[in-house]
Amino acid sequence: MINKIHKIGIVTDNIEDAVDFYTQKLGLKVTERFSNEGDEDYVFLDAGGIILELMPQRTMGVAPGVHHISFKVDNLGIATQRLREQGVSITKEPIDVGGDTGISLSFFEGPNNLNLQLYSREERTT
């Protein structure tokens, strides 16, 4: 069901300062930017095969820090349903994030109320 840890979402109060830190100090590379109307972009950085997702605090509405751990799955609907059948609390039903990203997500609760995510991305052909 779970292929691998896909990413760790980090809420930050200044996206560009965070990008500078992770790229200049740690040597990570920016892999994608997603525009966010009215706020700073969401930025994905490659951390050796696991993505660090930088998320703007104003949009997220929560304090800076770790927001979620994301697990990559092949079929989001099936994986979400399996968790539900096992009594796991689904906190956000599967959604398509929109645009032309091909990304779909759902959220569920882990031990100690940990915010966890299932992630799938449909490969787009042009």
Secondary structure, DSSP 4 states (H G I P E B T S, - for coil): ---EEEEEEEEES-HHHHHHIIIIIT--EEEEEE--TTSPPEEEEESSSSEEEEEEHHHHTS-SEEEEEEEE-S-HHHHHHHHHHTTPPEEEEEEE--TT--EEEEEEE-GGG-EEEEEEEPPP--
